[in-house]
Amino acid sequence: AVVSTQSTGTSTKGMAAMTMDSFADSVDTYVPIESEDFPELARRIMKKLRKYEADEGYHQFVRDLIPELCKEMTSEEIKKISNPMTNLSHEKARLEKEAKKKARLHQEDLSRCE
């Protein structure tokens, strides 16, 4: 892979991903070069975005971002992304249902004790 560095304008070929300044763990400075570098990029992006999970617009941001990121992918690649999302949705629904059931049973137990 070839990447032009912003600081020197030179090309780098066949090197590991590089950090372009002193912010060693920042997504803003990380340049993936090889396919093996993208998990690190993903980790850095998640680290940055998780700060905003509680913000009001975060969920809409994610709903808008994912389709935009996938627009140029093939339908097969999109399926590879959507299948884990569907599985995650089913797992979350199951856990939420269990939590509601436990809360209801706990409330019933408390009511019996009174």
ZAPA-940278 format. One record per residue: residue number from 1; residue in one letter; chain; x, y, z negated of N, C-alpha, C in turn. Coordinates in nm, 3 decimals. Atoms other than C-alpha are relative to their C-alpha. Layout:
N
<rec dovo="NUM" milum="A" nuke="A" n_u="X" n_v="Y" n_w="Z" ca_u="X" ca_v="Y" ca_w="Z" c_u="X" c_v="Y" c_w="Z"/>
...
***
This chain:
114
<rec dovo="1" milum="A" nuke="A" n_u="0.085" n_v="-0.118" n_w="0.000" ca_u="0.000" ca_v="0.000" ca_w="0.000" c_u="0.089" c_v="0.124" c_w="0.000"/>
<rec dovo="2" milum="V" nuke="A" n_u="-0.075" n_v="-0.124" n_w="-0.007" ca_u="0.116" ca_v="0.353" ca_w="0.068" c_u="-0.079" c_v="0.109" c_w="-0.072"/>
<rec dovo="3" milum="V" nuke="A" n_u="0.063" n_v="-0.109" n_w="0.072" ca_u="0.041" ca_v="0.646" ca_w="-0.162" c_u="0.090" c_v="0.121" c_w="0.010"/>
<rec dovo="4" milum="S" nuke="A" n_u="-0.077" n_v="-0.124" n_w="0.003" ca_u="0.151" ca_v="1.004" ca_w="-0.125" c_u="-0.009" c_v="0.058" c_w="-0.139"/>
<rec dovo="5" milum="T" nuke="A" n_u="0.002" n_v="-0.059" n_w="0.133" ca_u="0.250" ca_v="1.150" ca_w="-0.456" c_u="-0.024" c_v="0.148" c_w="0.012"/>
<rec dovo="6" milum="Q" nuke="A" n_u="0.032" n_v="-0.142" n_w="-0.003" ca_u="0.117" ca_v="1.494" ca_w="-0.534" c_u="0.120" c_v="0.085" c_w="-0.040"/>
<rec dovo="7" milum="S" nuke="A" n_u="-0.109" n_v="-0.082" n_w="0.053" ca_u="0.428" ca_v="1.609" ca_w="-0.714" c_u="0.114" c_v="0.019" c_w="0.099"/>
<rec dovo="8" milum="T" nuke="A" n_u="-0.115" n_v="-0.012" n_w="-0.089" ca_u="0.689" ca_v="1.537" ca_w="-0.446" c_u="-0.036" c_v="-0.005" c_w="0.147"/>
<rec dovo="9" milum="G" nuke="A" n_u="0.040" n_v="0.012" n_w="-0.138" ca_u="0.494" ca_v="1.470" ca_w="-0.130" c_u="0.064" c_v="-0.118" c_w="0.070"/>
<rec dovo="10" milum="T" nuke="A" n_u="-0.064" n_v="0.116" n_w="-0.060" ca_u="0.692" ca_v="1.149" ca_w="-0.073" c_u="-0.094" c_v="-0.119" c_w="0.000"/>
<rec dovo="11" milum="S" nuke="A" n_u="0.081" n_v="0.122" n_w="-0.004" ca_u="0.549" ca_v="0.806" ca_w="0.009" c_u="0.067" c_v="-0.108" c_w="-0.082"/>
<rec dovo="12" milum="T" nuke="A" n_u="-0.049" n_v="0.112" n_w="0.078" ca_u="0.583" ca_v="0.500" ca_w="-0.207" c_u="-0.064" c_v="-0.125" c_w="0.057"/>
<rec dovo="13" milum="K" nuke="A" n_u="0.054" n_v="0.122" n_w="-0.059" ca_u="0.545" ca_v="0.153" ca_w="-0.061" c_u="0.043" c_v="-0.119" c_w="-0.084"/>
<rec dovo="14" milum="G" nuke="A" n_u="-0.033" n_v="0.123" n_w="0.071" ca_u="0.523" ca_v="-0.178" ca_w="-0.247" c_u="0.035" c_v="0.017" c_w="-0.145"/>
<rec dovo="15" milum="M" nuke="A" n_u="-0.030" n_v="-0.022" n_w="0.142" ca_u="0.556" ca_v="-0.027" ca_w="-0.594" c_u="-0.124" c_v="-0.028" c_w="-0.082"/>
<rec dovo="16" milum="A" nuke="A" n_u="0.113" n_v="0.013" n_w="0.091" ca_u="0.337" ca_v="-0.089" ca_w="-0.895" c_u="-0.069" c_v="0.135" c_w="-0.010"/>
<rec dovo="17" milum="A" nuke="A" n_u="0.073" n_v="-0.127" n_w="0.017" ca_u="0.075" ca_v="0.173" ca_w="-0.977" c_u="0.085" c_v="0.096" c_w="-0.079"/>
<rec dovo="18" milum="M" nuke="A" n_u="-0.084" n_v="-0.098" n_w="0.067" ca_u="0.220" ca_v="0.493" ca_w="-1.099" c_u="-0.084" c_v="0.105" c_w="-0.070"/>
<rec dovo="19" milum="T" nuke="A" n_u="0.060" n_v="-0.111" n_w="0.070" ca_u="0.134" ca_v="0.767" ca_w="-1.341" c_u="0.075" c_v="0.123" c_w="0.045"/>
<rec dovo="20" milum="M" nuke="A" n_u="-0.064" n_v="-0.113" n_w="-0.064" ca_u="0.199" ca_v="1.107" ca_w="-1.194" c_u="0.040" c_v="0.112" c_w="-0.095"/>
<rec dovo="21" milum="D" nuke="A" n_u="-0.048" n_v="-0.100" n_w="0.096" ca_u="0.251" ca_v="1.310" ca_w="-1.511" c_u="0.001" c_v="-0.060" c_w="-0.139"/>
<rec dovo="22" milum="S" nuke="A" n_u="-0.021" n_v="0.048" n_w="0.137" ca_u="0.283" ca_v="1.287" ca_w="-1.886" c_u="-0.125" c_v="-0.056" c_w="-0.067"/>
<rec dovo="23" milum="F" nuke="A" n_u="0.121" n_v="0.055" n_w="0.058" ca_u="-0.080" ca_v="1.185" ca_w="-1.950" c_u="-0.007" c_v="-0.149" c_w="0.031"/>
<rec dovo="24" milum="A" nuke="A" n_u="-0.026" n_v="0.140" n_w="-0.032" ca_u="0.015" ca_v="0.819" ca_w="-1.961" c_u="-0.124" c_v="-0.087" c_w="0.007"/>
<rec dovo="25" milum="D" nuke="A" n_u="0.117" n_v="0.088" n_w="0.001" ca_u="-0.331" ca_v="0.674" ca_w="-2.027" c_u="-0.121" c_v="0.065" c_w="0.068"/>
<rec dovo="26" milum="S" nuke="A" n_u="0.108" n_v="-0.075" n_w="-0.061" ca_u="-0.539" ca_v="0.916" ca_w="-1.819" c_u="-0.041" c_v="-0.057" c_w="0.135"/>
<rec dovo="27" milum="V" nuke="A" n_u="0.049" n_v="0.039" n_w="-0.132" ca_u="-0.758" ca_v="0.818" ca_w="-1.526" c_u="0.038" c_v="0.106" c_w="0.102"/>
<rec dovo="28" milum="D" nuke="A" n_u="-0.028" n_v="-0.110" n_w="-0.090" ca_u="-0.680" ca_v="1.157" ca_w="-1.376" c_u="0.139" c_v="-0.008" c_w="0.064"/>
<rec dovo="29" milum="T" nuke="A" n_u="-0.137" n_v="0.005" n_w="-0.048" ca_u="-0.315" ca_v="1.074" ca_w="-1.329" c_u="0.040" c_v="-0.137" c_w="0.054"/>
<rec dovo="30" milum="Y" nuke="A" n_u="-0.032" n_v="0.138" n_w="-0.041" ca_u="-0.331" ca_v="0.702" ca_w="-1.244" c_u="-0.027" c_v="-0.018" c_w="0.148"/>
<rec dovo="31" milum="V" nuke="A" n_u="0.015" n_v="0.025" n_w="-0.143" ca_u="-0.277" ca_v="0.605" ca_w="-0.881" c_u="0.017" c_v="-0.149" c_w="0.025"/>
<rec dovo="32" milum="P" nuke="A" n_u="-0.014" n_v="0.143" n_w="-0.030" ca_u="-0.356" ca_v="0.242" ca_w="-0.798" c_u="0.062" c_v="-0.017" c_w="0.139"/>
<rec dovo="33" milum="I" nuke="A" n_u="-0.067" n_v="0.023" n_w="-0.127" ca_u="-0.134" ca_v="0.110" ca_w="-0.522" c_u="-0.032" c_v="-0.140" c_w="0.051"/>
<rec dovo="34" milum="E" nuke="A" n_u="0.030" n_v="0.139" n_w="-0.035" ca_u="-0.186" ca_v="-0.267" ca_w="-0.522" c_u="-0.139" c_v="-0.037" c_w="-0.050"/>
<rec dovo="35" milum="S" nuke="A" n_u="0.133" n_v="0.043" n_w="0.044" ca_u="-0.518" ca_v="-0.450" ca_w="-0.560" c_u="0.002" c_v="-0.038" c_w="-0.148"/>
<rec dovo="36" milum="E" nuke="A" n_u="-0.012" n_v="0.038" n_w="0.141" ca_u="-0.390" ca_v="-0.573" ca_w="-0.899" c_u="-0.005" c_v="0.121" c_w="-0.093"/>
<rec dovo="37" milum="D" nuke="A" n_u="0.002" n_v="-0.122" n_w="0.081" ca_u="-0.386" ca_v="-0.210" ca_w="-1.018" c_u="-0.141" c_v="0.047" c_w="-0.033"/>
<rec dovo="38" milum="F" nuke="A" n_u="0.135" n_v="-0.052" n_w="0.019" ca_u="-0.761" ca_v="-0.160" ca_w="-0.998" c_u="-0.065" c_v="-0.037" c_w="-0.133"/>
<rec dovo="39" milum="P" nuke="A" n_u="0.054" n_v="0.022" n_w="0.136" ca_u="-0.850" ca_v="-0.334" ca_w="-1.328" c_u="0.048" c_v="0.106" c_w="-0.099"/>
<rec dovo="40" milum="E" nuke="A" n_u="-0.050" n_v="-0.107" n_w="0.088" ca_u="-0.630" ca_v="-0.075" ca_w="-1.501" c_u="-0.074" c_v="0.130" c_w="0.029"/>
<rec dovo="41" milum="L" nuke="A" n_u="0.077" n_v="-0.119" n_w="-0.035" ca_u="-0.806" ca_v="0.203" ca_w="-1.311" c_u="-0.140" c_v="-0.010" c_w="-0.060"/>
<rec dovo="42" milum="A" nuke="A" n_u="0.133" n_v="0.020" n_w="0.058" ca_u="-1.141" ca_v="0.056" ca_w="-1.419" c_u="0.002" c_v="0.023" c_w="-0.151"/>
<rec dovo="43" milum="R" nuke="A" n_u="-0.011" n_v="-0.018" n_w="0.144" ca_u="-1.026" ca_v="0.045" ca_w="-1.782" c_u="0.009" c_v="0.148" c_w="-0.036"/>
<rec dovo="44" milum="R" nuke="A" n_u="-0.017" n_v="-0.143" n_w="0.027" ca_u="-0.922" ca_v="0.410" ca_w="-1.769" c_u="-0.129" c_v="0.077" c_w="0.027"/>
<rec dovo="45" milum="I" nuke="A" n_u="0.127" n_v="-0.065" n_w="-0.031" ca_u="-1.247" ca_v="0.517" ca_w="-1.604" c_u="-0.101" c_v="-0.028" c_w="-0.111"/>
<rec dovo="46" milum="M" nuke="A" n_u="0.094" n_v="0.035" n_w="0.107" ca_u="-1.453" ca_v="0.327" ca_w="-1.863" c_u="0.034" c_v="0.074" c_w="-0.129"/>
<rec dovo="47" milum="K" nuke="A" n_u="-0.042" n_v="-0.070" n_w="0.121" ca_u="-1.248" ca_v="0.480" ca_w="-2.145" c_u="-0.045" c_v="0.146" c_w="0.004"/>
<rec dovo="48" milum="K" nuke="A" n_u="0.039" n_v="-0.140" n_w="-0.013" ca_u="-1.318" ca_v="0.829" ca_w="-2.012" c_u="-0.152" c_v="0.016" c_w="-0.006"/>
<rec dovo="49" milum="L" nuke="A" n_u="0.146" n_v="-0.015" n_w="-0.008" ca_u="-1.689" ca_v="0.776" ca_w="-1.939" c_u="-0.073" c_v="-0.041" c_w="-0.127"/>
<rec dovo="50" milum="R" nuke="A" n_u="0.067" n_v="0.045" n_w="0.124" ca_u="-1.773" ca_v="0.597" ca_w="-2.266" c_u="-0.018" c_v="0.115" c_w="-0.098"/>
<rec dovo="51" milum="K" nuke="A" n_u="0.014" n_v="-0.117" n_w="0.087" ca_u="-1.725" ca_v="0.932" ca_w="-2.440" c_u="-0.137" c_v="0.066" c_w="0.019"/>
<rec dovo="52" milum="Y" nuke="A" n_u="0.124" n_v="-0.069" n_w="-0.035" ca_u="-2.048" ca_v="1.044" ca_w="-2.272" c_u="-0.124" c_v="-0.087" c_w="-0.010"/>
<rec dovo="53" milum="E" nuke="A" n_u="0.113" n_v="0.094" n_w="0.006" ca_u="-2.272" ca_v="0.740" ca_w="-2.335" c_u="-0.121" c_v="0.055" c_w="-0.074"/>
<rec dovo="54" milum="A" nuke="A" n_u="0.111" n_v="-0.052" n_w="0.080" ca_u="-2.483" ca_v="0.925" ca_w="-2.591" c_u="-0.059" c_v="0.129" c_w="0.058"/>
<rec dovo="55" milum="D" nuke="A" n_u="0.048" n_v="-0.125" n_w="-0.060" ca_u="-2.526" ca_v="1.235" ca_w="-2.373" c_u="-0.129" c_v="-0.024" c_w="0.078"/>
<rec dovo="56" milum="E" nuke="A" n_u="0.132" n_v="0.007" n_w="-0.062" ca_u="-2.869" ca_v="1.305" ca_w="-2.230" c_u="0.004" c_v="-0.044" c_w="0.147"/>
<rec dovo="57" milum="G" nuke="A" n_u="-0.002" n_v="0.029" n_w="-0.143" ca_u="-2.771" ca_v="1.280" ca_w="-1.862" c_u="0.080" c_v="-0.121" c_w="0.041"/>
<rec dovo="58" milum="Y" nuke="A" n_u="-0.091" n_v="0.109" n_w="-0.031" ca_u="-2.542" ca_v="0.979" ca_w="-1.887" c_u="-0.066" c_v="-0.112" c_w="0.080"/>
<rec dovo="59" milum="H" nuke="A" n_u="0.065" n_v="0.113" n_w="-0.068" ca_u="-2.790" ca_v="0.708" ca_w="-1.783" c_u="-0.035" c_v="0.036" c_w="0.144"/>
<rec dovo="60" milum="Q" nuke="A" n_u="0.030" n_v="-0.043" n_w="-0.137" ca_u="-2.904" ca_v="0.908" ca_w="-1.480" c_u="0.129" c_v="0.009" c_w="0.082"/>
<rec dovo="61" milum="F" nuke="A" n_u="-0.131" n_v="-0.007" n_w="-0.066" ca_u="-2.539" ca_v="0.971" ca_w="-1.393" c_u="0.042" c_v="-0.138" c_w="0.050"/>
<rec dovo="62" milum="V" nuke="A" n_u="-0.038" n_v="0.136" n_w="-0.038" ca_u="-2.471" ca_v="0.595" ca_w="-1.391" c_u="-0.090" c_v="-0.051" c_w="0.112"/>
<rec dovo="63" milum="R" nuke="A" n_u="0.093" n_v="0.044" n_w="-0.105" ca_u="-2.786" ca_v="0.526" ca_w="-1.186" c_u="0.033" c_v="0.066" c_w="0.134"/>
<rec dovo="64" milum="D" nuke="A" n_u="-0.036" n_v="-0.070" n_w="-0.124" ca_u="-2.672" ca_v="0.785" ca_w="-0.931" c_u="0.137" c_v="-0.045" c_w="0.052"/>
<rec dovo="65" milum="L" nuke="A" n_u="-0.137" n_v="0.033" n_w="-0.037" ca_u="-2.305" ca_v="0.681" ca_w="-0.933" c_u="0.012" c_v="-0.135" c_w="0.070"/>
<rec dovo="66" milum="I" nuke="A" n_u="-0.018" n_v="0.136" n_w="-0.052" ca_u="-2.337" ca_v="0.309" ca_w="-0.867" c_u="-0.041" c_v="-0.011" c_w="0.148"/>
<rec dovo="67" milum="P" nuke="A" n_u="0.033" n_v="0.007" n_w="-0.142" ca_u="-2.530" ca_v="0.338" ca_w="-0.537" c_u="0.097" c_v="0.079" c_w="0.089"/>
<rec dovo="68" milum="E" nuke="A" n_u="-0.095" n_v="-0.080" n_w="-0.078" ca_u="-2.293" ca_v="0.611" ca_w="-0.420" c_u="0.131" c_v="-0.076" c_w="0.022"/>
<rec dovo="69" milum="L" nuke="A" n_u="-0.123" n_v="0.076" n_w="-0.011" ca_u="-1.993" ca_v="0.390" ca_w="-0.492" c_u="-0.014" c_v="-0.118" c_w="0.097"/>
<rec dovo="70" milum="C" nuke="A" n_u="0.024" n_v="0.120" n_w="-0.080" ca_u="-2.153" ca_v="0.103" ca_w="-0.299" c_u="-0.044" c_v="0.028" c_w="0.143"/>
<rec dovo="71" milum="K" nuke="A" n_u="0.056" n_v="-0.034" n_w="-0.131" ca_u="-2.276" ca_v="0.288" ca_w="0.011" c_u="0.077" c_v="-0.060" c_w="0.117"/>
<rec dovo="72" milum="E" nuke="A" n_u="-0.081" n_v="0.048" n_w="-0.112" ca_u="-1.990" ca_v="0.178" ca_w="0.235" c_u="0.032" c_v="-0.149" c_w="-0.007"/>
<rec dovo="73" milum="M" nuke="A" n_u="-0.026" n_v="0.143" n_w="0.016" ca_u="-1.983" ca_v="-0.183" ca_w="0.110" c_u="-0.096" c_v="-0.082" c_w="0.085"/>
<rec dovo="74" milum="T" nuke="A" n_u="0.088" n_v="0.092" n_w="-0.070" ca_u="-2.127" ca_v="-0.480" ca_w="0.291" c_u="-0.108" c_v="-0.051" c_w="-0.095"/>
<rec dovo="75" milum="S" nuke="A" n_u="0.106" n_v="0.055" n_w="0.085" ca_u="-2.446" ca_v="-0.643" ca_w="0.165" c_u="0.054" c_v="-0.110" c_w="-0.090"/>
<rec dovo="76" milum="E" nuke="A" n_u="-0.060" n_v="0.106" n_w="0.083" ca_u="-2.235" ca_v="-0.936" ca_w="0.040" c_u="0.073" c_v="0.059" c_w="-0.119"/>
<rec dovo="77" milum="E" nuke="A" n_u="-0.071" n_v="-0.065" n_w="0.110" ca_u="-2.016" ca_v="-0.706" ca_w="-0.167" c_u="-0.099" c_v="0.060" c_w="-0.100"/>
<rec dovo="78" milum="I" nuke="A" n_u="0.101" n_v="-0.057" n_w="0.089" ca_u="-2.323" ca_v="-0.531" ca_w="-0.307" c_u="-0.066" c_v="-0.110" c_w="-0.083"/>
<rec dovo="79" milum="K" nuke="A" n_u="0.056" n_v="0.113" n_w="0.076" ca_u="-2.469" ca_v="-0.870" ca_w="-0.407" c_u="0.094" c_v="-0.041" c_w="-0.113"/>
<rec dovo="80" milum="K" nuke="A" n_u="-0.099" n_v="0.036" n_w="0.102" ca_u="-2.146" ca_v="-0.944" ca_w="-0.594" c_u="-0.004" c_v="0.098" c_w="-0.117"/>
<rec dovo="81" milum="I" nuke="A" n_u="0.015" n_v="-0.100" n_w="0.106" ca_u="-2.210" ca_v="-0.626" ca_w="-0.792" c_u="-0.136" c_v="-0.012" c_w="-0.067"/>
<rec dovo="82" milum="S" nuke="A" n_u="0.136" n_v="0.003" n_w="0.056" ca_u="-2.585" ca_v="-0.662" ca_w="-0.836" c_u="-0.028" c_v="-0.126" c_w="-0.081"/>
<rec dovo="83" milum="N" nuke="A" n_u="0.026" n_v="0.123" n_w="0.076" ca_u="-2.581" ca_v="-1.024" ca_w="-0.956" c_u="0.044" c_v="0.010" c_w="-0.146"/>
<rec dovo="84" milum="P" nuke="A" n_u="-0.037" n_v="-0.017" n_w="0.141" ca_u="-2.379" ca_v="-0.951" ca_w="-1.273" c_u="-0.088" c_v="0.102" c_w="-0.072"/>
<rec dovo="85" milum="M" nuke="A" n_u="0.089" n_v="-0.100" n_w="0.061" ca_u="-2.601" ca_v="-0.645" ca_w="-1.334" c_u="-0.134" c_v="-0.063" c_w="-0.036"/>
<rec dovo="86" milum="T" nuke="A" n_u="0.125" n_v="0.070" n_w="0.028" ca_u="-2.913" ca_v="-0.862" ca_w="-1.309" c_u="0.017" c_v="-0.093" c_w="-0.119"/>
<rec dovo="87" milum="N" nuke="A" n_u="-0.027" n_v="0.089" n_w="0.113" ca_u="-2.759" ca_v="-1.117" ca_w="-1.545" c_u="0.012" c_v="0.079" c_w="-0.130"/>
<rec dovo="88" milum="L" nuke="A" n_u="-0.013" n_v="-0.085" n_w="0.118" ca_u="-2.667" ca_v="-0.839" ca_w="-1.789" c_u="-0.137" c_v="0.050" c_w="-0.045"/>
<rec dovo="89" milum="S" nuke="A" n_u="0.134" n_v="-0.046" n_w="0.032" ca_u="-3.021" ca_v="-0.704" ca_w="-1.772" c_u="-0.081" c_v="-0.110" c_w="-0.070"/>
<rec dovo="90" milum="H" nuke="A" n_u="0.072" n_v="0.112" n_w="0.062" ca_u="-3.168" ca_v="-1.047" ca_w="-1.852" c_u="0.052" c_v="-0.029" c_w="-0.140"/>
<rec dovo="91" milum="E" nuke="A" n_u="-0.060" n_v="0.025" n_w="0.131" ca_u="-2.926" ca_v="-1.098" ca_w="-2.141" c_u="-0.040" c_v="0.109" c_w="-0.099"/>
<rec dovo="92" milum="K" nuke="A" n_u="0.041" n_v="-0.111" n_w="0.087" ca_u="-3.002" ca_v="-0.753" ca_w="-2.284" c_u="-0.147" c_v="-0.013" c_w="-0.040"/>
<rec dovo="93" milum="A" nuke="A" n_u="0.143" n_v="0.016" n_w="0.028" ca_u="-3.378" ca_v="-0.818" ca_w="-2.256" c_u="-0.021" c_v="-0.112" c_w="-0.102"/>
<rec dovo="94" milum="R" nuke="A" n_u="0.011" n_v="0.112" n_w="0.094" ca_u="-3.336" ca_v="-1.151" ca_w="-2.438" c_u="0.042" c_v="0.043" c_w="-0.140"/>
<rec dovo="95" milum="L" nuke="A" n_u="-0.048" n_v="-0.046" n_w="0.130" ca_u="-3.135" ca_v="-0.990" ca_w="-2.718" c_u="-0.097" c_v="0.100" c_w="-0.064"/>
<rec dovo="96" milum="E" nuke="A" n_u="0.097" n_v="-0.097" n_w="0.052" ca_u="-3.385" ca_v="-0.704" ca_w="-2.753" c_u="-0.126" c_v="-0.070" c_w="-0.050"/>
<rec dovo="97" milum="K" nuke="A" n_u="0.118" n_v="0.077" n_w="0.040" ca_u="-3.673" ca_v="-0.953" ca_w="-2.771" c_u="0.027" c_v="-0.071" c_w="-0.133"/>
<rec dovo="98" milum="E" nuke="A" n_u="-0.038" n_v="0.066" n_w="0.126" ca_u="-3.491" ca_v="-1.151" ca_w="-3.042" c_u="0.005" c_v="0.099" c_w="-0.116"/>
<rec dovo="99" milum="A" nuke="A" n_u="-0.010" n_v="-0.102" n_w="0.105" ca_u="-3.420" ca_v="-0.833" ca_w="-3.239" c_u="-0.138" c_v="0.046" c_w="-0.044"/>
<rec dovo="100" milum="K" nuke="A" n_u="0.137" n_v="-0.040" n_w="0.035" ca_u="-3.787" ca_v="-0.728" ca_w="-3.224" c_u="-0.068" c_v="-0.109" c_w="-0.081"/>
<rec dovo="101" milum="K" nuke="A" n_u="0.062" n_v="0.112" n_w="0.072" ca_u="-3.896" ca_v="-1.074" ca_w="-3.337" c_u="0.054" c_v="-0.007" c_w="-0.143"/>
<rec dovo="102" milum="K" nuke="A" n_u="-0.060" n_v="0.002" n_w="0.133" ca_u="-3.651" ca_v="-1.069" ca_w="-3.630" c_u="-0.051" c_v="0.115" c_w="-0.085"/>
<rec dovo="103" milum="A" nuke="A" n_u="0.050" n_v="-0.116" n_w="0.073" ca_u="-3.765" ca_v="-0.720" ca_w="-3.728" c_u="-0.144" c_v="-0.022" c_w="-0.043"/>
<rec dovo="104" milum="R" nuke="A" n_u="0.141" n_v="0.027" n_w="0.032" ca_u="-4.130" ca_v="-0.826" ca_w="-3.714" c_u="-0.010" c_v="-0.103" c_w="-0.112"/>
<rec dovo="105" milum="L" nuke="A" n_u="0.000" n_v="0.102" n_w="0.105" ca_u="-4.061" ca_v="-1.139" ca_w="-3.922" c_u="0.048" c_v="0.057" c_w="-0.132"/>
<rec dovo="106" milum="H" nuke="A" n_u="-0.051" n_v="-0.064" n_w="0.121" ca_u="-3.863" ca_v="-0.934" ca_w="-4.173" c_u="-0.108" c_v="0.089" c_w="-0.062"/>
<rec dovo="107" milum="Q" nuke="A" n_u="0.108" n_v="-0.086" n_w="0.048" ca_u="-4.148" ca_v="-0.684" ca_w="-4.199" c_u="-0.111" c_v="-0.084" c_w="-0.061"/>
<rec dovo="108" milum="E" nuke="A" n_u="0.104" n_v="0.089" n_w="0.055" ca_u="-4.397" ca_v="-0.970" ca_w="-4.254" c_u="0.043" c_v="-0.056" c_w="-0.135"/>
<rec dovo="109" milum="D" nuke="A" n_u="-0.051" n_v="0.050" n_w="0.127" ca_u="-4.175" ca_v="-1.112" ca_w="-4.528" c_u="-0.010" c_v="0.107" c_w="-0.109"/>
<rec dovo="110" milum="L" nuke="A" n_u="0.009" n_v="-0.110" n_w="0.096" ca_u="-4.161" ca_v="-0.772" ca_w="-4.699" c_u="-0.143" c_v="0.025" c_w="-0.042"/>
<rec dovo="111" milum="S" nuke="A" n_u="0.142" n_v="-0.020" n_w="0.030" ca_u="-4.538" ca_v="-0.739" ca_w="-4.677" c_u="-0.052" c_v="-0.107" c_w="-0.095"/>
<rec dovo="112" milum="R" nuke="A" n_u="0.043" n_v="0.110" n_w="0.088" ca_u="-4.585" ca_v="-1.078" ca_w="-4.847" c_u="0.050" c_v="0.019" c_w="-0.142"/>
<rec dovo="113" milum="C" nuke="A" n_u="-0.062" n_v="-0.019" n_w="0.132" ca_u="-4.359" ca_v="-0.979" ca_w="-5.136" c_u="-0.070" c_v="0.110" c_w="-0.081"/>
<rec dovo="114" milum="E" nuke="A" n_u="0.062" n_v="-0.112" n_w="0.072" ca_u="-4.568" ca_v="-0.674" ca_w="-5.225" c_u="-0.121" c_v="-0.042" c_w="-0.076"/>
***
